[in-house]
C-alpha cells in the first residue's frame, strides 16, 4: 500500500522568500523589520519568519486606485521614522 503525500502550502516564509513574495529585496525587508515599518514577523528560536497572511495584509495597506486615492493605510519607506508615526 502506498500512502499519498498531500502537498501543503507553507504558512510561514523566511526572509528571502518573504521578500520575493512582496517583490522587495531581502535587505529592504530586514531594514523594515529593524525600523518597525514592515510586516508583522515571528521569531522562532533564532529564525525570523513571516506569515503569508501578514505579508499580504501589510502590502494591502499600500493599495490605491489612483494617485489621489488616500487608501486605507500607509506603507512607510524602510527608514527610521519619528516615534509618533511607527505602528506597534
C-alpha positions as CSV (number, residue, x, y, z in Angstrom):
1,X,0.0,0.0,0.0
2,X,1.2,3.4,-0.9
3,X,0.2,6.4,1.1
4,X,-0.4,9.6,-0.8
5,X,1.5,12.6,0.4
6,X,-0.5,15.7,0.3
7,X,1.3,18.8,-0.9
8,X,0.9,21.7,1.5
9,X,1.4,25.4,1.1
10,X,3.8,26.8,3.7
11,X,2.2,29.1,6.2
12,X,5.4,30.9,7.1
13,X,8.3,32.2,4.9
14,X,11.9,33.0,5.8
15,X,13.1,36.5,4.9
16,X,14.4,35.8,1.4
17,X,11.2,34.0,0.4
18,X,9.0,36.7,2.0
19,X,10.9,39.4,0.1
20,X,10.3,37.6,-3.1
21,X,6.6,37.3,-2.2
22,X,6.5,41.1,-1.8
23,X,8.7,41.9,-4.7
24,X,11.4,43.5,-2.4
25,X,15.0,42.7,-1.7
26,X,15.7,40.7,1.5
27,X,17.8,43.6,2.7
28,X,14.9,46.0,2.4
29,X,12.7,43.7,4.4
30,X,15.4,43.4,7.0
31,X,15.5,47.2,7.2
32,X,11.7,47.4,7.6
33,X,12.0,44.9,10.5
34,X,14.7,47.0,12.2
35,X,12.8,50.3,11.9
36,X,9.4,48.8,12.7
37,X,7.8,49.8,9.4
38,X,7.4,46.4,7.9
39,X,5.0,43.5,8.2
40,X,4.5,41.5,11.4
41,X,7.1,38.8,11.9
42,X,7.7,36.0,14.3
43,X,11.0,34.9,15.9
44,X,11.1,31.2,16.3
45,X,14.3,30.3,18.1
46,X,16.9,32.2,16.1
47,X,14.8,32.3,12.9
48,X,12.7,35.2,11.6
49,X,9.6,34.1,9.7
50,X,6.6,35.9,8.2
51,X,3.1,34.5,7.9
52,X,1.9,34.9,4.3
53,X,-1.4,36.5,5.6
54,X,0.6,39.1,7.4
55,X,2.7,39.9,4.3
56,X,-0.5,40.3,2.2
57,X,-2.1,42.5,4.9
58,X,0.9,44.8,5.1
59,X,1.1,45.1,1.3
60,X,-2.7,45.8,1.2
61,X,-2.1,48.9,3.2
62,X,-0.5,50.4,0.1
63,X,-3.4,49.6,-2.2
64,X,-4.6,52.6,-4.2
65,X,-7.0,53.0,-7.2
66,X,-5.5,56.3,-8.3
67,X,-2.8,58.8,-7.3
68,X,-5.3,60.9,-5.4
69,X,-6.8,57.9,-3.6
70,X,-5.9,58.2,0.1
71,X,-6.2,54.4,0.6
72,X,-6.7,52.7,3.9
73,X,-3.2,52.9,5.2
74,X,0.4,53.8,4.5
75,X,3.4,51.6,3.7
76,X,6.3,53.6,5.0
77,X,9.8,53.6,3.4
78,X,12.4,51.4,5.1
79,X,14.0,54.2,7.1
80,X,13.8,55.5,10.7
81,X,10.6,57.4,11.3
82,X,9.6,59.7,14.1
83,X,8.3,57.6,17.0
84,X,4.8,59.0,16.7
85,X,4.4,57.5,13.3
86,X,5.7,54.0,13.9
87,X,2.9,51.5,14.5
88,X,3.2,48.9,17.2
